[in-house]
């Protein structure tokens, strides 16, 4: 009964934000991040376009079949889509699934034709199919195009240079939270490739339960483009005991980490990922990630997704929540760990976030607005799905 009451309250808050004039996008972001996300696909159809600043009154026409003629990506897209059977709901009639697969091909080819600067990658279809199943083909086309030129932009370069650099943030995040796990993984020389398919498909390729996939999409759409790598880090940290008990060699640790558990505590991990983003923003980890200035990265185009709420007053409850979190860390990790946290300039960061009108629903995880000037180091290329 309490759960149903909370759900009803949240639905009412979402519709209140949608019906306000202007639409309260900041509130919609908070709803997407906070526990349970956007709750239903019906609500996602209304909110996802707002999170991506897509005008649903001016959607592009459905793409025609002529897109497939002489298209350099068609054969690869066709192969990937044919292999995507498990991404459709079990028990779906074959004719319905086949129809959706045809729509999936057309959406991908349409976005690529309209944006020749974008390059298809294996795994892109795992993201597109999620939007297709939730919002239908026409709206999915518009949302995926916007997403591809913003959050996914780094994955769609001719090479995987920027993708590799995003992966380079994984180990510094882990090192900040658990140096022992970091050092163990470094000794095993496992690298970060185990997280590659997680990152470039927003976990759509590796999670079997569609409910978990769309919950993560709520979270990622409301956040900075680098949030998926923070979520990858919290998955590793969640499994720290398994990692430390593993044989310290590359094959063993890679095998363990690449087999993602399906019973993860998603709400808890989402909250932790948000906290880590605030405590260790990308701008503070850039040196460790071996940065080099590069243009046209997803982070550099994030201005479209920042919250415009600077006029709001600081949220004292948020600061109180942070102080309580520090006290909890003192009990759990000991006085020495707490001192190291307090010596870092984090409190001011929480106050800054509060000034932007962020809620206490996730404590520190009201992160989507952080203005980080990221730097990148392109020097890598590889095939992801052989």
C-alpha positions, 0 to 999 in steps of 0.5 A: 500500500505504501509503495502504491501511494508513493507511485501515485504521488510520483505519477502526479508530480510527473504530470504536474511537471509536464503540464506546467508552463513552461514544462518543468524539465528540471523536475522531470530529470529528478523524477527520471533519476530518483527511485523507480525512474519514470515508472511506465512506458506511457510516461516515458513516451511523454518525458523522454522527448522533454529530456532530449529537447525533441519537439513531438509536434514536428516529427520527421516523416517515416523513412522510406525503403529507398534508404536501403539502396546503395547504403554502405551500412545496410548489410552490417545493420541487417546482420546485427538486427537479425541477431537481435532476437533476444532484445524483443519480448519473449513470446512476441509473434514472429510476424510482429517481431519481424515487422519491428526489425524492419522498422529498426533497420529503417530508423538506423539508416535514416539517422545515418543518412541525415547525419553523415558525420556519424558512423554506425557501430556494432551495438548501436542497434541495441540502443535503438531497439530500446527506443523503438519498443518504448515509443514506436518508430516515428518518435524513436527516429527523432529521439535516436537522432538527437541522442546520436548527436549528443550522448552517443556522439563519441561512439559514432566517430570513424575510430574508437578513439574517444570511446577508449578514452571514456573507458579510461575513466573507469579505473580512476573512479574505482581507485578513488573508492577502493584502491585495493580493487583498483590495484588488484585489477591493475596487477591482473592487467585486466584492462577495461574492455570487459565494460565496452559493450556495457558502455556503448549499448547503455547496458542494453546488450547485456541485461536480459530484463527489459524493465532494468534496461529502461530504468537505466535509460531513464537515468542516463537520459537525465544525466551527463553523457559520461554517467554510464561509465560511472555506473559501470564502476559501481557494478565492479565495486559492488562485486569487489569481494568476488573480484578480490577472491578471483585468481589474479590473472587477466583471463580469470578477472576478465571472465568474471567481470564480463559476466554481468549479474542479472540480479543487481540492486539497480536502485542502490547502484544508480544512487551510488553512481550519482554520488560518485559523479558528484564526488569525483566529477570527470574534470577531476579525473581527466589527468588520470585518464590521460587527456588530450583536448579534442573537439566534438565530444559528447560532453562538449555538446551537453549544454543542450541538456543542462538545467536552467534553474540557477535562480532557485535557492540552495536546498538545505535538506540536500546539504543535511543529507550529505552531512548524514552520509559523511557520518555514515561513512565515518561509522563504516569506513573509520575515521581515517577514510572520513578525513580523506573525504572531508579534505576534498572540496566536495561540500561546495560541489553539493551546495552548487548542485543544490543551487541548481534546484536539485532534489534530495531524492538521490541525495548527491545524485542530482548530477545531470547539470554539472558543467565539466570541461572534459579533455580526451585522448584519441589513440585507439581502434578495435572491433567490439562484437566479432 
